[in-house]
Amino acid sequence: AYIGKDSTVWVGTMEKAFGLKNNAFLSIGREEMGRKNDPRQMGIRGIFVDSKGKLWIADNGAGVFVYDGKETENFTRKHHLDEGDVEGSTLHRAFSISEDSLGNMWFGTVYSGIWMYNPKTNEFKNYTKDDGVKSENIWTIYRTKKGELFFAGESPSAVYKFNGKTFDRIY
C-alpha cells in the first residue's frame, strides 16, 4: 500500500488499483485504463506514488499507467513501448516501479530488464544482460532510507544495485 500526497491510501490487486480517500473508494481498472477492448489479461503487479503525488501502475500485460488524480494515461503506449511497437525490449510486461532521489522513474519487467525514465529529458534507458541484469524477471524495487535502490530478480535469483552505469549483483 502507498499513501499519496492527498492522503489517499492505494492498494493494488490483480484486476484493479483501489484508493481510499475521505471514506470513499476510487477504482482504476480495465475501463479507466483504456483497456476495455484490449484482450490481454489484466495483471496489476505493482503500484507506486511518486514525489509529485502521481500513481504509477505496473500492469504485467499492457505496461505502465499513470493516474494524476483526474485521468489515467497509458504511459507505455504514449511512448511507443508496447508489445509490437518496437523490436526487442518493451514495457508491456511491467512488474515493479520506483523513483530515485533525482526524480527518475525505474521499472522492473518480465523478460525486458530494467528501464529508467528521466522525466526532465523524456528519455529512456533499458538495462539488460549486457548491463549486468542477468535475471529474467525483476519482481521488486526497494528504496532504502538513504535513497538507494535495490532490484530483486528471479531466474536467476539475485539482488542488483545500479553503480551509475551498469548493475552489480550484490546478492
Solvent accessible surface area in square Angstrom, and as a share of the most:
residue,aa,sasa,rsa
1,A,99,0.76
2,Y,80,0.31
3,I,124,0.63
4,G,8,0.08
5,K,150,0.64
6,D,80,0.42
7,S,78,0.50
8,T,1,0.01
9,V,56,0.32
10,W,12,0.04
11,V,64,0.37
12,G,38,0.36
13,T,60,0.35
14,M,75,0.33
15,E,92,0.41
16,K,75,0.32
17,A,0,0.00
18,F,63,0.26
19,G,0,0.00
20,L,73,0.36
21,K,73,0.31
22,N,131,0.67
23,N,150,0.77
24,A,56,0.44
25,F,147,0.61
26,L,68,0.34
27,S,40,0.26
28,I,4,0.02
29,G,0,0.00
30,R,72,0.26
31,E,117,0.53
32,E,80,0.36
33,M,5,0.02
34,G,50,0.48
35,R,0,0.00
36,K,139,0.59
37,N,147,0.76
38,D,21,0.11
39,P,131,0.82
40,R,63,0.23
41,Q,131,0.58
42,M,2,0.01
43,G,3,0.02
44,I,9,0.05
45,R,110,0.40
46,G,14,0.13
47,I,18,0.09
48,F,24,0.10
49,V,19,0.11
50,D,12,0.06
51,S,65,0.42
52,K,151,0.64
53,G,29,0.28
54,K,77,0.33
55,L,2,0.01
56,W,15,0.05
57,I,0,0.00
58,A,0,0.00
59,D,0,0.00
60,N,23,0.12
61,G,10,0.10
62,A,0,0.00
63,G,0,0.00
64,V,0,0.00
65,F,0,0.00
66,V,13,0.07
67,Y,30,0.11
68,D,76,0.40
69,G,49,0.47
70,K,186,0.79
71,E,121,0.54
72,T,25,0.15
73,E,70,0.31
74,N,17,0.09
75,F,8,0.03
76,T,0,0.00
77,R,120,0.44
78,K,113,0.48
79,H,30,0.13
80,H,128,0.57
81,L,18,0.09
82,D,14,0.07
83,E,95,0.43
84,G,75,0.72
85,D,68,0.35
86,V,62,0.36
87,E,176,0.79
88,G,69,0.67
89,S,32,0.21
90,T,11,0.06
91,L,0,0.00
92,H,32,0.14
93,R,76,0.28
94,A,0,0.00
95,F,26,0.11
96,S,6,0.04
97,I,9,0.05
98,S,2,0.02
99,E,12,0.05
100,D,22,0.11
101,S,82,0.53
102,L,128,0.64
103,G,20,0.19
104,N,18,0.09
105,M,4,0.02
106,W,8,0.03
107,F,0,0.00
108,G,0,0.00
109,T,0,0.00
110,V,7,0.04
111,Y,145,0.55
112,S,12,0.07
113,G,8,0.08
114,I,0,0.00
115,W,15,0.05
116,M,33,0.15
117,Y,18,0.07
118,N,36,0.18
119,P,61,0.38
120,K,161,0.68
121,T,74,0.43
122,N,87,0.45
123,E,108,0.49
124,F,54,0.22
125,K,89,0.38
126,N,36,0.18
127,Y,11,0.04
128,T,44,0.26
129,K,109,0.46
130,D,138,0.72
131,D,26,0.14
132,G,19,0.18
133,V,2,0.01
134,K,101,0.43
135,S,4,0.03
136,E,72,0.32
137,N,13,0.07
138,I,0,0.00
139,W,96,0.34
140,T,68,0.39
141,I,18,0.09
142,Y,135,0.51
143,R,97,0.35
144,T,28,0.17
145,K,213,0.90
146,K,182,0.77
147,G,16,0.15
148,E,62,0.28
149,L,17,0.09
150,F,46,0.19
151,F,1,0.00
152,A,34,0.27
153,G,8,0.08
154,E,60,0.27
155,S,47,0.30
156,P,60,0.38
157,S,77,0.50
158,A,5,0.04
159,V,39,0.23
160,Y,0,0.00
161,K,69,0.29
162,F,55,0.23
163,N,81,0.41
164,G,53,0.51
165,K,165,0.70
166,T,49,0.29
167,F,8,0.03
168,D,69,0.36
169,R,132,0.48
170,I,89,0.45
171,Y,182,0.69
